[in-house]
C-alpha cells in the first residue's frame, strides 16, 4: 500500500507511515486529541506558508538543472585554460562542456516557456504559493502540491490535469546501465524525463510506483506503464 500523505510505499495495515508519520486508513479519523491538534497546527502552518509565494529564484534553482550548468561553466573554464597550457586537452574539455551545456539549456528553455505561459494565464503566482507549501517525495527529487508536481533539476513541472502518461525508462550505453528515470508524457504529446530513479530494479520500480500512485490519485485518466498499446493510446489521445 501507499501512504495517503506522501505517496511512498509502506507495509500493509500499518497505522503510521514510516516516512512522514501520517496516520493511515480509518485510523486517520480516530487520532488522539494530541494528534488531531498537531495535525490542525500543521495545516494552519501550511496555510500560512501557502499565502506567501516562493521566491522565483529559489523555484528556478529547484526545477532547472543547475548542476549541469555548473559543470558546463567549469568545463568552459578548463577549455579556455587548456588553449594556453595544453591545447590537445582543450578538445576533450570542450566536448564535456557541450554534453552538460545542452541539457542545461534545454531545461532552462522549458522552465522559461512554462513560466511565460503561466504568466499569460495568470496562474504563475498561484503555482509559486503552492510550491512554497509543497511536500517532498523520492528523497526530494519530486515535490508536489494540490494541483502541481515538480521534478528537481529536470526543467519539468506540470498541473496534474496535463499529465497523460507515466512510466519508467532504463537508459543504457553498450549494455551498461547508466541511469533509471521516470518519464512523463504531457497533453501536448511530448515525453520528458521527469526525475531520476534508483538504478536497482526493485528500488527504482517502487519509486516509480509511488510517483504513479500519487499522480493517479489526482488524475484518474493517466496512462501508467510502458508497452506498445500504452504508447499507441498516448499518441491517440494527444494527436
VMD Tcl script that draws the C-alpha trace (Angstrom):
set ca {
  {0.00 0.00 0.00}
  {0.99 3.64 -0.37}
  {0.94 6.44 2.19}
  {-2.12 8.67 1.90}
  {0.03 11.73 2.62}
  {3.46 11.35 0.96}
  {2.74 8.60 -1.59}
  {5.63 6.32 -0.57}
  {5.14 2.57 -0.31}
  {4.59 1.27 3.22}
  {3.74 -2.17 4.73}
  {0.12 -3.29 4.63}
  {-2.24 -2.35 7.51}
  {0.23 -0.09 9.31}
  {-1.16 2.75 11.45}
  {1.53 5.27 10.63}
  {3.72 5.99 7.60}
  {7.36 5.18 8.39}
  {8.46 8.00 6.07}
  {6.35 11.02 7.07}
  {4.49 9.75 10.17}
  {0.99 10.39 8.79}
  {-1.90 8.30 10.17}
  {-3.21 5.77 7.64}
  {-6.64 4.43 6.71}
  {-9.50 4.62 9.19}
  {-7.02 5.48 11.92}
  {-6.72 8.97 10.47}
  {-10.20 9.84 11.70}
  {-9.62 8.19 15.11}
  {-6.44 10.04 16.13}
  {-5.94 11.11 19.71}
  {-6.72 14.71 20.71}
  {-3.00 15.50 20.76}
  {-2.57 14.05 17.27}
  {-5.60 15.97 15.97}
  {-4.27 19.16 17.50}
  {-0.85 18.58 15.91}
  {-2.45 17.95 12.51}
  {-4.51 21.13 12.86}
  {-1.40 23.14 13.72}
  {0.44 21.67 10.73}
  {-2.46 22.56 8.44}
  {-2.51 26.13 9.75}
  {1.25 26.43 9.31}
  {0.99 25.12 5.76}
  {-1.84 27.55 5.04}
  {0.31 30.45 6.30}
  {3.16 29.27 4.13}
  {0.95 28.90 1.08}
  {-0.12 32.54 1.41}
  {3.48 33.53 0.67}
  {4.69 32.64 -2.84}
  {8.09 31.02 -3.22}
  {10.82 33.35 -4.39}
  {11.17 32.89 -8.16}
  {14.92 32.46 -7.91}
  {14.57 29.63 -5.38}
  {11.91 27.97 -7.52}
  {14.07 28.10 -10.65}
  {17.02 26.73 -8.69}
  {14.93 23.66 -7.81}
  {13.49 22.86 -11.25}
  {16.34 23.99 -13.54}
  {19.34 21.63 -13.98}
  {21.87 23.90 -12.28}
  {24.32 21.05 -11.66}
  {24.68 20.68 -15.42}
  {25.16 24.44 -15.69}
  {27.88 24.47 -13.05}
  {29.78 21.61 -14.69}
  {29.34 23.33 -18.07}
  {30.91 26.55 -16.74}
  {33.81 24.67 -15.12}
  {34.48 22.77 -18.35}
  {34.36 26.00 -20.35}
  {36.94 27.49 -17.98}
  {39.19 24.44 -18.33}
  {38.82 24.57 -22.11}
  {39.98 28.18 -22.22}
  {42.87 27.42 -19.84}
  {43.98 24.44 -21.93}
  {44.13 26.56 -25.05}
  {47.15 28.28 -23.49}
  {48.61 25.43 -21.41}
  {47.74 22.12 -23.09}
  {45.93 22.65 -26.43}
  {45.42 18.92 -27.01}
  {43.29 18.69 -23.83}
  {41.04 21.60 -24.79}
  {39.08 19.43 -27.23}
  {38.17 16.89 -24.53}
  {37.03 19.58 -22.09}
  {35.02 21.26 -24.84}
  {33.18 18.01 -25.61}
  {32.36 17.51 -21.92}
  {31.15 21.12 -21.69}
  {28.81 20.56 -24.63}
  {27.45 17.34 -23.09}
  {26.44 19.21 -19.93}
  {25.54 22.50 -21.58}
  {22.86 21.03 -23.83}
  {20.65 19.56 -21.02}
  {21.06 22.77 -19.01}
  {19.99 24.91 -21.98}
  {17.03 22.63 -22.74}
  {15.91 22.61 -19.10}
  {16.22 26.37 -18.79}
  {14.22 26.82 -22.01}
  {11.45 24.53 -20.71}
  {11.18 26.46 -17.47}
  {11.15 29.85 -19.20}
  {8.46 28.81 -21.68}
  {6.26 27.30 -18.97}
  {6.63 30.38 -16.76}
  {5.74 32.66 -19.69}
  {2.68 30.53 -20.43}
  {1.53 30.60 -16.79}
  {2.08 34.35 -16.54}
  {-0.12 34.86 -19.58}
  {-2.86 32.79 -17.93}
  {-2.49 34.47 -14.52}
  {-1.65 31.22 -12.70}
  {2.06 31.75 -12.01}
  {1.67 33.35 -8.55}
  {-0.74 30.60 -7.52}
  {1.77 27.96 -8.60}
  {4.57 29.63 -6.60}
  {2.37 29.71 -3.49}
  {1.66 26.02 -3.92}
  {5.34 25.22 -4.41}
  {6.16 27.10 -1.18}
  {3.88 24.71 0.76}
  {4.61 21.58 -1.29}
  {5.62 18.20 0.14}
  {8.64 16.18 -0.95}
  {8.92 12.55 -2.02}
  {11.56 10.29 -3.59}
  {14.33 11.86 -1.46}
  {13.23 15.35 -2.54}
  {13.66 14.53 -6.24}
  {9.95 15.38 -6.55}
  {7.81 18.00 -4.82}
  {4.04 18.04 -5.09}
  {1.02 20.08 -4.07}
  {-2.73 20.02 -4.64}
  {-2.55 21.00 -8.33}
  {1.09 20.81 -9.44}
  {4.01 18.39 -9.35}
  {7.67 19.45 -9.77}
  {10.72 17.45 -10.88}
  {14.01 18.56 -9.36}
  {16.60 19.63 -11.92}
  {14.61 18.38 -14.91}
  {13.07 21.64 -16.09}
  {9.64 20.00 -15.71}
  {6.64 20.97 -13.61}
  {3.08 20.07 -14.52}
  {-0.52 20.55 -13.48}
  {-1.81 17.04 -12.81}
  {-4.55 17.52 -15.39}
  {-1.91 17.92 -18.14}
  {-0.17 14.61 -17.39}
  {-1.22 11.82 -19.75}
  {1.40 9.11 -19.28}
  {3.88 7.93 -16.61}
  {6.41 5.13 -16.96}
  {9.93 4.06 -16.03}
  {12.80 4.15 -18.53}
  {16.20 2.49 -18.14}
  {19.00 4.20 -20.04}
  {21.98 2.04 -21.05}
  {25.10 2.51 -23.14}
  {26.76 -0.56 -24.70}
  {24.59 -2.73 -22.43}
  {25.93 -0.87 -19.38}
  {23.09 0.65 -17.28}
  {23.63 4.38 -16.84}
  {20.51 5.57 -15.08}
  {16.83 4.89 -14.47}
  {14.33 7.72 -14.82}
  {10.62 8.45 -14.57}
  {9.16 9.63 -17.88}
  {6.07 11.82 -18.16}
  {4.05 12.41 -21.31}
  {2.06 15.64 -21.37}
  {-1.16 16.68 -23.09}
  {0.83 18.25 -25.96}
  {2.32 14.90 -26.96}
  {5.80 15.49 -25.52}
  {7.53 12.83 -23.39}
  {10.18 14.10 -20.96}
  {12.47 12.78 -18.27}
  {10.88 13.97 -15.02}
  {13.24 12.67 -12.33}
  {15.96 10.11 -11.81}
  {15.14 6.88 -10.01}
  {17.28 4.40 -8.14}
  {19.15 2.18 -10.59}
  {18.41 -1.00 -8.65}
  {15.47 -2.65 -10.45}
  {13.34 -3.27 -7.36}
  {14.12 0.09 -5.74}
  {13.53 2.03 -8.96}
  {10.29 0.15 -9.58}
  {9.00 1.02 -6.11}
  {9.86 4.69 -6.65}
  {8.02 4.96 -9.95}
  {5.04 3.10 -8.44}
  {4.87 5.67 -5.64}
  {5.07 8.52 -8.19}
  {2.42 6.89 -10.38}
  {0.11 6.32 -7.39}
  {0.39 10.00 -6.43}
  {-0.39 11.22 -9.95}
  {-3.20 8.66 -10.36}
  {-4.83 9.95 -7.16}
  {-5.00 13.40 -8.80}
  {-5.74 12.32 -12.38}
  {-7.66 9.10 -12.91}
  {-7.16 9.22 -16.70}
  {-3.36 8.97 -16.63}
  {-1.79 6.02 -18.51}
  {0.63 4.01 -16.33}
  {3.45 1.78 -17.56}
  {5.09 1.27 -20.95}
  {4.21 -1.11 -23.75}
  {3.13 -0.81 -27.39}
  {-0.57 -0.48 -26.51}
  {0.01 2.29 -23.97}
  {2.26 4.16 -26.40}
  {-0.41 3.87 -29.06}
  {-3.09 5.12 -26.64}
  {-0.92 8.11 -25.67}
  {-0.39 9.09 -29.31}
  {-4.10 8.68 -29.98}
  {-5.05 10.98 -27.09}
  {-2.54 13.69 -27.93}
  {-2.77 13.62 -31.72}
}
mol new
graphics top color blue
foreach p $ca { graphics top sphere $p radius 0.5 }
foreach p [lrange $ca 0 end-1] q [lrange $ca 1 end] { graphics top cylinder $p $q radius 0.2 }
display resetview
